[in-house]
Amino acid sequence: MGLIAFLKTQFIIHLLVGFVFVVSGLIINFIQFCTLVVWPINKQLYRRINCRLAYLLWSQLVMLLEWWSGTECVLFTDQATVDQFGKEHVIIILNHNYEIDFLCGWTMCERYGVLGSSKVLAKKELLKVPLIGWTWYFLEIVFCKRKWEEDRNTVIEGIKRLADYPEYMWFLLYCEGTRFTETKHRISMEVAEAKGLPKLKHHLLPRTKGFTTAVQCLRGTVSAVYDVTLNFQGNTNPTLLGILHGKKYHADMCVRRFPLEAIPLEEKEAADWLHQLYQEKDALQEMYIQEGKFPGEQFKPRRRPWTLLNFLFWTTVLLSPLFSFIFGVFVSGSPFLIFTFLGFVGAASFCVRRLIGVTEIEKGSSYGNQELKKNE
């Protein structure tokens, strides 16, 4: 193991990386709060500013994937689809099987210039998560309780507000509603059998309300639906902790573009279209497991330097005063200051670990264990 690879596995390095992310995130959130005064004056300017502020934070996580771990992302699609990337508003449908599936989506957003303006239909619990939820609030992310009777008006109003968004946006939908686990899959397939729907082997039964609502509300804004099916070479189960330790993964994504005109107008027909799409996604996953690749031409979009430069900027700005402060604390010889600082380090370590825990499958929500038993 080389020196750099060894350093990537050390807890103190992880703590410093976490410190940079958390403190820079708090600074960015404060600036975002200050931009609220711009909203009543010029809503579109407010949005453009916050897209760039969000990029300053999200690109640090993308940097960990692209530069820190060196994870490779390969697209399986066609040239006509690639030519549209970053040049249109789209809805993204992504399978929710992995802890870092969102990071693989973000790295594609970054490489095609839409990371700051990327959107997602997110569970409301994330709104309370520091940095992540706070940044999303200023980005007008649509939050839901995943109970359609309570969510209907909130989701419709939230999505409609995005119809005049000034930057090209990729609106991500996890139609399965929650991460795949064996328990959730078993319950989901029981629901499929009860409803007379085809069973899926590698996905949960898609929940159609969010998709049909997004399609209806964003007609005239969104040009297409991108179906993205993600898997990893070697059937690995990548984790954010693995990324933080510098472990390299190989992600493959099959991307299919469907013009919005191809999606039925009626809600029931659009829901049937989505169920058919997931049967196709299931077949794609089975092909990948059997053959080790998706169909289509392979594309390897180049990583851009901006994520690395942004992280180096924040590292320089924040770690220099931190090291000076630490030196001053220990030189002072004050037991109170030293123990206070060590307590701060412990608290920071706990907070960073909790943020990572948000992505872990075994610590995911129980949604799907019982809710899938209920009718949509």
Disulfide bonds with the S-S distance in Angstrom:
none
